[in-house]
Amino acid sequence: MIASMMMYARPELAEENARYWSLIRDALARRGIEAPVELSNDLPEFDVWQSPDLVFSQTCGMPYRNTLADQVGLIGTPDFGLEGCPPGHYVSAVIVRADDPREALTDFADARFVFNQDCSQSGYGSAWLLARKSGFWFSDRRGSGGHVLSARDVARGDADITVIDGHSWRLIQRYDAHASDLRVIGWTDPTPATPYITARTEQTDTMFDAVAEAIAELTQADRAALGITGVARIPKAEYLAVENPPAP
């Protein structure tokens, strides 16, 4: 058995995430589904997501639609209550340095764009969709390895612009000092957010109910810290309908 909750995991939220996983695990157990006590958050993402022993994990929309959709079951998608988003969807903030005088996205067409991963919907795919509306794509772009790292790179001048999902941006503003050196100049369009998945494709409905129960059992403080307001059912087809950026 293997399980992970690596997305949005931060040291500052270790206790809250541990309690959340404990509630999910207990809710699964009440439904006859065994899950590991410890999460495997340090393993490579695709090793977890593609494991035949996967009980529970969270992935991103782009790897789901491009690689995992026919390998795993879609349990449901956490709703982070982001303004202007349907349940289970998210938007990404377009972030630049606070002292950068440029205002419009097109002003950054020749700037250095930093992204977390090129398989990330929130950091790469949504940025491409937004830039395409303005008739360009960043030619100077590089990966940082994570949203927090992208924000830091922009803050210290190693890059000029980044795109970070709204929930990650809330956490960066809450916990990272370099957030004060940044500002938002726009937002992407909503897309389906980061879904919970399992290799136990025949048990997804039961697992959805377990997650919904666990969220309802979270304390108000833990729910606020984690930013989770509920869990939504988003059809597989809606994930698959999102366009892919060209190969890097």
DRENPA-3360 file (N, C-alpha, C; in nm, 2 decimals, always signed):
BEGIN
1 = MIASMMMY = +0.08/-0.12/+0.00/+0.00/+0.00/+0.00/+0.09/+0.13/+0.00 ~ +0.04/+0.23/-0.07/+0.11/+0.35/-0.07/+0.01/+0.47/-0.08 ~ +0.04/+0.57/-0.01/-0.05/+0.69/-0.01/+0.04/+0.82/+0.00 ~ +0.00/+0.93/-0.05/+0.07/+1.05/-0.04/-0.02/+1.17/-0.05 ~ +0.02/+1.28/+0.01/-0.05/+1.40/+0.00/+0.05/+1.51/-0.01 ~ +0.13/+1.50/-0.12/+0.25/+1.59/-0.14/+0.22/+1.73/-0.18 ~ +0.11/+1.74/-0.25/+0.07/+1.88/-0.30/+0.03/+1.97/-0.18 ~ +0.08/+2.09/-0.18/+0.05/+2.18/-0.08/+0.10/+2.15/+0.06;
9 = ARPELAEE = +0.19/+2.04/+0.06/+0.25/+2.01/+0.19/+0.36/+2.11/+0.22 ~ +0.35/+2.17/+0.34/+0.45/+2.26/+0.38/+0.48/+2.23/+0.53 ~ +0.61/+2.26/+0.57/+0.64/+2.23/+0.71/+0.54/+2.30/+0.81 ~ +0.50/+2.42/+0.78/+0.41/+2.49/+0.87/+0.27/+2.42/+0.88 ~ +0.24/+2.33/+0.79/+0.11/+2.27/+0.79/+0.12/+2.12/+0.82 ~ +0.23/+2.08/+0.87/+0.26/+1.93/+0.89/+0.15/+1.87/+0.98 ~ +0.12/+1.94/+1.09/+0.03/+1.89/+1.19/-0.11/+1.88/+1.14 ~ -0.15/+1.99/+1.07/-0.29/+1.99/+1.01/-0.30/+1.88/+0.90;
17 = NARYWSLI = -0.20/+1.87/+0.82/-0.21/+1.76/+0.71/-0.21/+1.62/+0.78 ~ -0.14/+1.61/+0.88/-0.14/+1.48/+0.95/-0.27/+1.44/+1.01 ~ -0.34/+1.54/+1.06/-0.47/+1.52/+1.12/-0.57/+1.49/+1.01 ~ -0.56/+1.56/+0.90/-0.65/+1.54/+0.78/-0.63/+1.40/+0.73 ~ -0.51/+1.36/+0.71/-0.49/+1.22/+0.66/-0.54/+1.12/+0.76 ~ -0.52/+1.14/+0.89/-0.58/+1.05/+0.99/-0.73/+1.04/+0.98 ~ -0.80/+1.15/+0.95/-0.94/+1.15/+0.94/-0.98/+1.07/+0.81 ~ -0.91/+1.09/+0.70/-0.93/+1.02/+0.58/-0.91/+0.87/+0.60;
25 = RDALARRG = -0.80/+0.84/+0.66/-0.77/+0.70/+0.68/-0.88/+0.63/+0.77 ~ -0.92/+0.70/+0.87/-1.03/+0.64/+0.96/-1.16/+0.62/+0.88 ~ -1.19/+0.72/+0.80/-1.31/+0.72/+0.72/-1.31/+0.60/+0.62 ~ -1.19/+0.58/+0.56/-1.17/+0.47/+0.47/-1.19/+0.34/+0.54 ~ -1.13/+0.33/+0.66/-1.13/+0.21/+0.74/-1.28/+0.17/+0.77 ~ -1.36/+0.27/+0.80/-1.50/+0.24/+0.83/-1.57/+0.19/+0.71 ~ -1.52/+0.20/+0.60/-1.58/+0.15/+0.47/-1.50/+0.03/+0.42 ~ -1.42/-0.03/+0.50/-1.35/-0.15/+0.47/-1.23/-0.13/+0.38;
33 = IEAPVELS = -1.18/-0.01/+0.37/-1.06/+0.02/+0.28/-0.94/+0.04/+0.37 ~ -0.84/-0.04/+0.35/-0.72/-0.02/+0.43/-0.63/+0.08/+0.37 ~ -0.56/+0.16/+0.45/-0.47/+0.26/+0.40/-0.35/+0.27/+0.49 ~ -0.23/+0.30/+0.44/-0.11/+0.31/+0.52/-0.12/+0.42/+0.63 ~ -0.06/+0.40/+0.74/-0.05/+0.50/+0.85/+0.03/+0.62/+0.80 ~ +0.15/+0.59/+0.74/+0.24/+0.69/+0.70/+0.23/+0.73/+0.56 ~ +0.24/+0.85/+0.53/+0.23/+0.90/+0.39/+0.37/+0.90/+0.33 ~ +0.38/+0.87/+0.20/+0.51/+0.86/+0.12/+0.53/+0.99/+0.04;
41 = NDLPEFDV = +0.53/+1.10/+0.11/+0.54/+1.23/+0.04/+0.68/+1.25/-0.02 ~ +0.78/+1.18/+0.02/+0.91/+1.20/-0.03/+0.95/+1.12/-0.15 ~ +0.86/+1.03/-0.19/+0.89/+0.95/-0.31/+0.86/+1.04/-0.44 ~ +0.93/+1.01/-0.55/+0.90/+1.08/-0.67/+0.75/+1.07/-0.71 ~ +0.70/+1.18/-0.76/+0.56/+1.19/-0.78/+0.50/+1.07/-0.87 ~ +0.56/+1.05/-0.98/+0.51/+0.95/-1.07/+0.53/+0.81/-1.02 ~ +0.63/+0.79/-0.94/+0.64/+0.65/-0.87/+0.52/+0.63/-0.78 ~ +0.47/+0.73/-0.72/+0.35/+0.72/-0.64/+0.23/+0.70/-0.73;
49 = WQSPDLVF = +0.21/+0.80/-0.82/+0.09/+0.80/-0.90/+0.07/+0.68/-0.98 ~ +0.17/+0.62/-1.03/+0.16/+0.50/-1.12/+0.18/+0.37/-1.05 ~ +0.19/+0.37/-0.92/+0.20/+0.25/-0.85/+0.07/+0.17/-0.85 ~ +0.08/+0.04/-0.87/-0.05/-0.04/-0.87/-0.10/-0.06/-0.72 ~ -0.01/-0.02/-0.63/-0.05/-0.03/-0.48/-0.10/+0.11/-0.43 ~ -0.13/+0.20/-0.52/-0.17/+0.33/-0.48/-0.31/+0.33/-0.42 ~ -0.32/+0.37/-0.29/-0.45/+0.38/-0.22/-0.50/+0.52/-0.24 ~ -0.42/+0.62/-0.22/-0.47/+0.76/-0.22/-0.35/+0.85/-0.25;
57 = SQTCGMPY = -0.38/+0.95/-0.34/-0.28/+1.06/-0.36/-0.35/+1.17/-0.43 ~ -0.28/+1.28/-0.45/-0.33/+1.40/-0.52/-0.24/+1.43/-0.63 ~ -0.29/+1.46/-0.75/-0.21/+1.49/-0.86/-0.25/+1.62/-0.92 ~ -0.20/+1.66/-1.03/-0.23/+1.79/-1.10/-0.30/+1.75/-1.23 ~ -0.38/+1.85/-1.28/-0.46/+1.83/-1.40/-0.38/+1.78/-1.52 ~ -0.27/+1.84/-1.55/-0.19/+1.81/-1.67/-0.14/+1.66/-1.66 ~ -0.07/+1.62/-1.56/-0.03/+1.48/-1.56/-0.15/+1.38/-1.56 ~ -0.26/+1.43/-1.50/-0.38/+1.34/-1.50/-0.42/+1.32/-1.64;
65 = RNTLADQV = -0.44/+1.43/-1.72/-0.50/+1.41/-1.85/-0.40/+1.35/-1.95 ~ -0.27/+1.38/-1.93/-0.17/+1.33/-2.03/-0.12/+1.19/-2.00 ~ -0.12/+1.15/-1.87/-0.05/+1.02/-1.84/-0.14/+0.93/-1.76 ~ -0.21/+0.98/-1.66/-0.27/+0.90/-1.56/-0.42/+0.86/-1.58 ~ -0.49/+0.93/-1.67/-0.63/+0.92/-1.68/-0.68/+0.78/-1.70 ~ -0.61/+0.70/-1.77/-0.65/+0.56/-1.80/-0.59/+0.46/-1.70 ~ -0.51/+0.51/-1.61/-0.44/+0.42/-1.51/-0.50/+0.43/-1.37 ~ -0.56/+0.54/-1.34/-0.61/+0.56/-1.20/-0.76/+0.60/-1.20;
73 = GLIGTPDF = -0.82/+0.59/-1.08/-0.95/+0.63/-1.06/-0.96/+0.77/-1.01 ~ -1.05/+0.85/-1.05/-1.07/+0.99/-1.01/-1.17/+0.98/-0.89 ~ -1.11/+1.02/-0.77/-1.20/+1.02/-0.65/-1.28/+1.14/-0.64 ~ -1.22/+1.25/-0.65/-1.28/+1.38/-0.64/-1.18/+1.49/-0.63 ~ -1.22/+1.61/-0.62/-1.13/+1.73/-0.62/-1.16/+1.82/-0.51 ~ -1.06/+1.85/-0.42/-1.08/+1.94/-0.31/-1.11/+2.08/-0.36 ~ -1.20/+2.14/-0.29/-1.25/+2.28/-0.32/-1.18/+2.37/-0.23 ~ -1.10/+2.47/-0.28/-1.03/+2.56/-0.20/-1.10/+2.70/-0.18;
81 = GLEGCPPG = -1.22/+2.70/-0.23/-1.30/+2.82/-0.21/-1.24/+2.95/-0.27 ~ -1.18/+2.93/-0.39/-1.11/+3.05/-0.45/-1.22/+3.13/-0.52 ~ -1.20/+3.26/-0.51/-1.30/+3.36/-0.56/-1.31/+3.35/-0.71 ~ -1.44/+3.34/-0.76/-1.46/+3.34/-0.90/-1.45/+3.20/-0.96 ~ -1.43/+3.10/-0.88/-1.41/+2.96/-0.93/-1.53/+2.87/-0.90 ~ -1.57/+2.79/-0.99/-1.67/+2.69/-0.96/-1.61/+2.59/-0.86 ~ -1.69/+2.51/-0.78/-1.64/+2.42/-0.69/-1.54/+2.32/-0.75 ~ -1.42/+2.30/-0.69/-1.32/+2.21/-0.74/-1.23/+2.27/-0.85;
89 = HYVSAVIV = -1.25/+2.40/-0.88/-1.16/+2.46/-0.98/-1.07/+2.56/-0.91 ~ -0.97/+2.60/-0.99/-0.88/+2.70/-0.94/-0.83/+2.79/-1.05 ~ -0.78/+2.91/-1.01/-0.71/+3.00/-1.10/-0.57/+3.02/-1.05 ~ -0.49/+3.08/-1.14/-0.35/+3.11/-1.10/-0.33/+3.26/-1.11 ~ -0.25/+3.31/-1.01/-0.21/+3.45/-1.01/-0.09/+3.47/-1.10 ~ -0.09/+3.58/-1.17/+0.03/+3.62/-1.25/+0.10/+3.72/-1.17 ~ +0.23/+3.68/-1.13/+0.30/+3.75/-1.03/+0.43/+3.81/-1.08 ~ +0.46/+3.93/-1.04/+0.58/+4.00/-1.08/+0.64/+4.07/-0.96;
97 = RADDPREA = +0.75/+4.13/-0.97/+0.81/+4.20/-0.86/+0.73/+4.33/-0.83 ~ +0.72/+4.36/-0.70/+0.64/+4.48/-0.66/+0.68/+4.61/-0.73 ~ +0.82/+4.62/-0.75/+0.87/+4.74/-0.80/+0.89/+4.74/-0.95 ~ +0.84/+4.64/-1.02/+0.85/+4.63/-1.17/+0.74/+4.72/-1.22 ~ +0.77/+4.82/-1.31/+0.68/+4.92/-1.35/+0.58/+4.86/-1.46 ~ +0.61/+4.75/-1.52/+0.53/+4.69/-1.62/+0.39/+4.65/-1.56 ~ +0.29/+4.67/-1.64/+0.15/+4.64/-1.59/+0.08/+4.53/-1.66 ~ +0.09/+4.53/-1.79/+0.01/+4.43/-1.88/+0.10/+4.31/-1.90;
105 = LTDFADAR = +0.03/+4.20/-1.92/+0.10/+4.07/-1.95/+0.18/+4.08/-2.07 ~ +0.14/+4.15/-2.17/+0.21/+4.16/-2.30/+0.34/+4.24/-2.28 ~ +0.35/+4.32/-2.17/+0.47/+4.39/-2.14/+0.59/+4.30/-2.10 ~ +0.55/+4.17/-2.07/+0.65/+4.08/-2.02/+0.68/+3.97/-2.13 ~ +0.63/+4.00/-2.26/+0.65/+3.90/-2.36/+0.80/+3.85/-2.38 ~ +0.89/+3.94/-2.36/+1.03/+3.91/-2.38/+1.10/+3.89/-2.24 ~ +1.03/+3.89/-2.14/+1.08/+3.87/-2.00/+1.11/+3.73/-1.97 ~ +1.18/+3.70/-1.86/+1.21/+3.57/-1.82/+1.09/+3.52/-1.73;
113 = FVFNQDCS = +1.03/+3.41/-1.78/+0.92/+3.34/-1.71/+0.97/+3.22/-1.64 ~ +0.94/+3.21/-1.51/+0.98/+3.09/-1.44/+0.86/+3.02/-1.40 ~ +0.86/+2.89/-1.40/+0.75/+2.80/-1.37/+0.80/+2.69/-1.28 ~ +0.70/+2.63/-1.21/+0.74/+2.52/-1.12/+0.78/+2.39/-1.19 ~ +0.70/+2.34/-1.28/+0.73/+2.22/-1.36/+0.66/+2.24/-1.50 ~ +0.71/+2.18/-1.60/+0.64/+2.19/-1.73/+0.53/+2.09/-1.75 ~ +0.51/+2.01/-1.64/+0.39/+1.92/-1.64/+0.28/+1.98/-1.55 ~ +0.30/+2.10/-1.50/+0.20/+2.16/-1.41/+0.10/+2.24/-1.48;
121 = QSGYGSAW = -0.03/+2.21/-1.45/-0.14/+2.29/-1.51/-0.14/+2.43/-1.46 ~ -0.13/+2.45/-1.33/-0.14/+2.58/-1.26/-0.02/+2.67/-1.30 ~ +0.10/+2.61/-1.31/+0.22/+2.69/-1.33/+0.27/+2.71/-1.47 ~ +0.22/+2.61/-1.56/+0.27/+2.61/-1.69/+0.16/+2.61/-1.80 ~ +0.07/+2.51/-1.78/-0.04/+2.50/-1.88/-0.13/+2.62/-1.88 ~ -0.17/+2.67/-1.76/-0.26/+2.78/-1.75/-0.19/+2.91/-1.80 ~ -0.06/+2.92/-1.78/+0.02/+3.04/-1.82/+0.02/+3.04/-1.98 ~ +0.03/+2.92/-2.04/+0.03/+2.92/-2.18/-0.10/+2.96/-2.24;
129 = LLARKSGF = -0.21/+2.91/-2.18/-0.34/+2.94/-2.22/-0.37/+3.09/-2.22 ~ -0.32/+3.15/-2.11/-0.34/+3.30/-2.09/-0.26/+3.38/-2.19 ~ -0.13/+3.34/-2.20/-0.04/+3.41/-2.30/-0.09/+3.40/-2.44 ~ -0.14/+3.28/-2.47/-0.19/+3.26/-2.61/-0.30/+3.36/-2.65 ~ -0.38/+3.40/-2.55/-0.49/+3.49/-2.57/-0.43/+3.63/-2.62 ~ -0.31/+3.66/-2.57/-0.24/+3.78/-2.61/-0.15/+3.77/-2.72 ~ -0.15/+3.65/-2.79/-0.07/+3.63/-2.91/+0.07/+3.60/-2.89 ~ +0.12/+3.55/-2.78/+0.26/+3.52/-2.76/+0.28/+3.40/-2.67;
137 = WFSDRRGS = +0.40/+3.35/-2.66/+0.44/+3.26/-2.55/+0.58/+3.29/-2.51 ~ +0.61/+3.29/-2.39/+0.74/+3.32/-2.34/+0.85/+3.24/-2.40 ~ +0.95/+3.31/-2.46/+1.06/+3.24/-2.52/+1.17/+3.21/-2.42 ~ +1.18/+3.30/-2.32/+1.28/+3.29/-2.21/+1.21/+3.23/-2.09 ~ +1.22/+3.10/-2.07/+1.15/+3.04/-1.96/+1.23/+2.93/-1.90 ~ +1.22/+2.90/-1.78/+1.29/+2.80/-1.71/+1.21/+2.75/-1.59 ~ +1.24/+2.62/-1.55/+1.17/+2.56/-1.44/+1.25/+2.59/-1.31 ~ +1.17/+2.60/-1.20/+1.23/+2.62/-1.07/+1.22/+2.50/-0.98;
145 = GGHVLSAR = +1.12/+2.41/-1.00/+1.10/+2.30/-0.92/+0.99/+2.31/-0.82 ~ +0.93/+2.43/-0.80/+0.82/+2.44/-0.71/+0.77/+2.59/-0.71 ~ +0.64/+2.60/-0.67/+0.58/+2.74/-0.67/+0.65/+2.83/-0.58 ~ +0.69/+2.78/-0.46/+0.76/+2.87/-0.36/+0.89/+2.92/-0.42 ~ +0.96/+2.83/-0.49/+1.09/+2.86/-0.55/+1.07/+2.96/-0.67 ~ +0.96/+2.95/-0.75/+0.93/+3.04/-0.85/+0.91/+3.18/-0.80 ~ +0.83/+3.19/-0.69/+0.81/+3.32/-0.63/+0.93/+3.38/-0.58 ~ +1.02/+3.30/-0.52/+1.15/+3.35/-0.46/+1.23/+3.40/-0.58;
153 = DVARGDAD = +1.24/+3.33/-0.69/+1.32/+3.37/-0.80/+1.28/+3.51/-0.86 ~ +1.15/+3.53/-0.86/+1.10/+3.66/-0.91/+1.13/+3.77/-0.81 ~ +1.11/+3.74/-0.68/+1.14/+3.84/-0.58/+1.28/+3.88/-0.57 ~ +1.37/+3.79/-0.60/+1.51/+3.83/-0.59/+1.57/+3.87/-0.73 ~ +1.49/+3.87/-0.83/+1.53/+3.92/-0.96/+1.60/+3.82/-1.06 ~ +1.59/+3.69/-1.02/+1.64/+3.59/-1.11/+1.54/+3.56/-1.22 ~ +1.42/+3.60/-1.21/+1.32/+3.59/-1.31/+1.23/+3.71/-1.30 ~ +1.14/+3.73/-1.40/+1.06/+3.85/-1.40/+0.91/+3.83/-1.38;
161 = ITVIDGHS = +0.87/+3.71/-1.41/+0.72/+3.68/-1.40/+0.70/+3.53/-1.37 ~ +0.60/+3.50/-1.30/+0.56/+3.36/-1.28/+0.41/+3.35/-1.26 ~ +0.36/+3.23/-1.27/+0.22/+3.20/-1.26/+0.20/+3.09/-1.15 ~ +0.12/+3.12/-1.05/+0.11/+3.03/-0.93/-0.03/+3.01/-0.89 ~ -0.07/+2.89/-0.87/-0.22/+2.87/-0.84/-0.26/+2.94/-0.72 ~ -0.39/+2.98/-0.72/-0.44/+3.07/-0.61/-0.42/+3.02/-0.47 ~ -0.43/+2.89/-0.45/-0.42/+2.84/-0.32/-0.27/+2.84/-0.27 ~ -0.18/+2.80/-0.36/-0.04/+2.81/-0.33/+0.00/+2.96/-0.30;
169 = WRLIQRYD = -0.05/+3.05/-0.38/-0.02/+3.19/-0.36/-0.07/+3.24/-0.22 ~ -0.19/+3.19/-0.18/-0.24/+3.22/-0.04/-0.14/+3.18/+0.06 ~ -0.09/+3.05/+0.04/+0.01/+3.00/+0.14/+0.14/+3.08/+0.14 ~ +0.19/+3.11/+0.02/+0.31/+3.19/+0.01/+0.29/+3.32/+0.08 ~ +0.18/+3.39/+0.06/+0.16/+3.51/+0.13/+0.15/+3.50/+0.28 ~ +0.10/+3.38/+0.32/+0.09/+3.36/+0.47/+0.23/+3.33/+0.53 ~ +0.31/+3.25/+0.46/+0.43/+3.20/+0.53/+0.57/+3.25/+0.48 ~ +0.57/+3.30/+0.36/+0.70/+3.34/+0.30/+0.73/+3.49/+0.29;
177 = AHASDLRV = +0.84/+3.53/+0.35/+0.86/+3.68/+0.36/+0.88/+3.74/+0.23 ~ +0.93/+3.67/+0.13/+0.95/+3.73/+0.00/+0.82/+3.77/-0.07 ~ +0.70/+3.72/-0.02/+0.58/+3.76/-0.08/+0.55/+3.91/-0.08 ~ +0.61/+3.98/+0.02/+0.59/+4.12/+0.03/+0.66/+4.20/-0.09 ~ +0.75/+4.13/-0.16/+0.83/+4.19/-0.27/+0.76/+4.16/-0.40 ~ +0.64/+4.10/-0.40/+0.57/+4.06/-0.52/+0.43/+4.13/-0.53 ~ +0.38/+4.13/-0.65/+0.24/+4.17/-0.67/+0.17/+4.10/-0.78 ~ +0.04/+4.10/-0.78/-0.04/+4.02/-0.88/-0.08/+4.12/-0.99;
185 = IGWTDPTP = -0.06/+4.09/-1.12/-0.10/+4.18/-1.23/-0.22/+4.11/-1.31 ~ -0.26/+3.99/-1.27/-0.37/+3.93/-1.34/-0.39/+3.79/-1.30 ~ -0.50/+3.72/-1.35/-0.53/+3.59/-1.32/-0.56/+3.51/-1.44 ~ -0.54/+3.38/-1.44/-0.57/+3.29/-1.55/-0.72/+3.26/-1.54 ~ -0.77/+3.19/-1.64/-0.91/+3.14/-1.63/-0.91/+3.01/-1.54 ~ -1.03/+2.98/-1.49/-1.04/+2.86/-1.40/-1.03/+2.73/-1.48 ~ -0.96/+2.64/-1.42/-0.95/+2.50/-1.47/-0.97/+2.41/-1.36 ~ -1.01/+2.28/-1.38/-1.02/+2.18/-1.27/-0.90/+2.17/-1.19;
193 = ATPYITAR = -0.91/+2.17/-1.06/-0.80/+2.18/-0.97/-0.74/+2.04/-0.95 ~ -0.66/+2.02/-0.85/-0.57/+1.90/-0.83/-0.65/+1.79/-0.77 ~ -0.68/+1.68/-0.84/-0.77/+1.58/-0.80/-0.70/+1.47/-0.71 ~ -0.79/+1.41/-0.63/-0.75/+1.29/-0.55/-0.77/+1.17/-0.64 ~ -0.67/+1.08/-0.64/-0.67/+0.97/-0.73/-0.64/+0.84/-0.65 ~ -0.67/+0.72/-0.71/-0.64/+0.59/-0.65/-0.63/+0.49/-0.76 ~ -0.55/+0.39/-0.74/-0.54/+0.27/-0.83/-0.66/+0.18/-0.81 ~ -0.74/+0.20/-0.71/-0.85/+0.12/-0.68/-0.98/+0.18/-0.75;
201 = TEQTDTMF = -0.98/+0.16/-0.88/-1.07/+0.23/-0.96/-1.22/+0.19/-0.93 ~ -1.24/+0.07/-0.88/-1.38/+0.03/-0.85/-1.43/+0.09/-0.72 ~ -1.35/+0.16/-0.64/-1.39/+0.21/-0.51/-1.39/+0.36/-0.50 ~ -1.39/+0.43/-0.62/-1.38/+0.58/-0.61/-1.50/+0.64/-0.55 ~ -1.62/+0.59/-0.57/-1.74/+0.65/-0.51/-1.73/+0.64/-0.35 ~ -1.69/+0.52/-0.31/-1.68/+0.50/-0.16/-1.57/+0.59/-0.11 ~ -1.46/+0.61/-0.18/-1.36/+0.69/-0.13/-1.40/+0.84/-0.13 ~ -1.48/+0.88/-0.23/-1.53/+1.02/-0.23/-1.60/+1.05/-0.10;
209 = DAVAEAIA = -1.69/+0.95/-0.06/-1.77/+0.97/+0.06/-1.68/+0.98/+0.18 ~ -1.57/+0.90/+0.18/-1.48/+0.90/+0.29/-1.41/+1.04/+0.30 ~ -1.37/+1.09/+0.19/-1.30/+1.22/+0.19/-1.40/+1.33/+0.24 ~ -1.52/+1.33/+0.19/-1.62/+1.43/+0.23/-1.64/+1.42/+0.38 ~ -1.65/+1.30/+0.43/-1.67/+1.28/+0.58/-1.55/+1.34/+0.65 ~ -1.43/+1.31/+0.60/-1.31/+1.36/+0.67/-1.30/+1.51/+0.67 ~ -1.34/+1.58/+0.56/-1.34/+1.72/+0.56/-1.44/+1.78/+0.66 ~ -1.56/+1.71/+0.66/-1.66/+1.76/+0.76/-1.62/+1.75/+0.90;
217 = ELTQADRA = -1.53/+1.65/+0.93/-1.48/+1.63/+1.06/-1.36/+1.71/+1.10 ~ -1.30/+1.78/+1.01/-1.19/+1.87/+1.04/-1.24/+1.98/+1.13 ~ -1.15/+2.02/+1.23/-1.19/+2.14/+1.31/-1.19/+2.26/+1.22 ~ -1.26/+2.36/+1.27/-1.27/+2.48/+1.19/-1.13/+2.54/+1.17 ~ -1.04/+2.53/+1.27/-0.91/+2.58/+1.26/-0.83/+2.51/+1.15 ~ -0.84/+2.38/+1.15/-0.76/+2.30/+1.05/-0.82/+2.32/+0.91 ~ -0.95/+2.33/+0.90/-1.01/+2.36/+0.77/-0.96/+2.49/+0.72 ~ -0.95/+2.59/+0.80/-0.91/+2.72/+0.76/-0.76/+2.72/+0.72;
225 = ALGITGVA = -0.68/+2.65/+0.80/-0.54/+2.65/+0.77/-0.51/+2.58/+0.64 ~ -0.58/+2.47/+0.61/-0.56/+2.39/+0.49/-0.63/+2.45/+0.37 ~ -0.73/+2.54/+0.40/-0.80/+2.61/+0.29/-0.90/+2.52/+0.22 ~ -0.94/+2.41/+0.28/-1.03/+2.32/+0.21/-1.17/+2.35/+0.26 ~ -1.26/+2.37/+0.16/-1.40/+2.39/+0.20/-1.49/+2.27/+0.17 ~ -1.44/+2.18/+0.09/-1.52/+2.06/+0.05/-1.45/+1.98/-0.05 ~ -1.53/+1.89/-0.11/-1.47/+1.81/-0.22/-1.58/+1.80/-0.33 ~ -1.54/+1.81/-0.46/-1.63/+1.82/-0.57/-1.61/+1.70/-0.66;
233 = RIPKAEYL = -1.71/+1.67/-0.73/-1.70/+1.57/-0.84/-1.69/+1.64/-0.97 ~ -1.58/+1.63/-1.04/-1.55/+1.68/-1.17/-1.53/+1.57/-1.27 ~ -1.61/+1.56/-1.37/-1.60/+1.45/-1.47/-1.46/+1.44/-1.53 ~ -1.42/+1.32/-1.56/-1.29/+1.30/-1.63/-1.28/+1.38/-1.76 ~ -1.40/+1.38/-1.83/-1.40/+1.45/-1.96/-1.36/+1.60/-1.94 ~ -1.40/+1.66/-1.83/-1.37/+1.80/-1.81/-1.22/+1.82/-1.80 ~ -1.15/+1.73/-1.73/-1.00/+1.74/-1.72/-0.94/+1.72/-1.86 ~ -0.99/+1.62/-1.93/-0.93/+1.59/-2.06/-0.96/+1.70/-2.17;
241 = AVENPPAP = -1.06/+1.78/-2.14/-1.09/+1.88/-2.24/-1.00/+2.00/-2.24 ~ -0.92/+2.02/-2.13/-0.82/+2.13/-2.12/-0.71/+2.11/-2.22 ~ -0.68/+2.22/-2.30/-0.58/+2.21/-2.40/-0.44/+2.20/-2.34 ~ -0.35/+2.13/-2.41/-0.21/+2.12/-2.37/-0.12/+2.22/-2.43 ~ -0.02/+2.27/-2.36/+0.07/+2.36/-2.43/+0.16/+2.28/-2.52 ~ +0.23/+2.34/-2.61/+0.32/+2.27/-2.70/+0.44/+2.21/-2.61 ~ +0.50/+2.11/-2.67/+0.61/+2.04/-2.60/+0.72/+2.15/-2.57 ~ +0.78/+2.14/-2.45/+0.88/+2.24/-2.41/+1.00/+2.23/-2.51;
% end
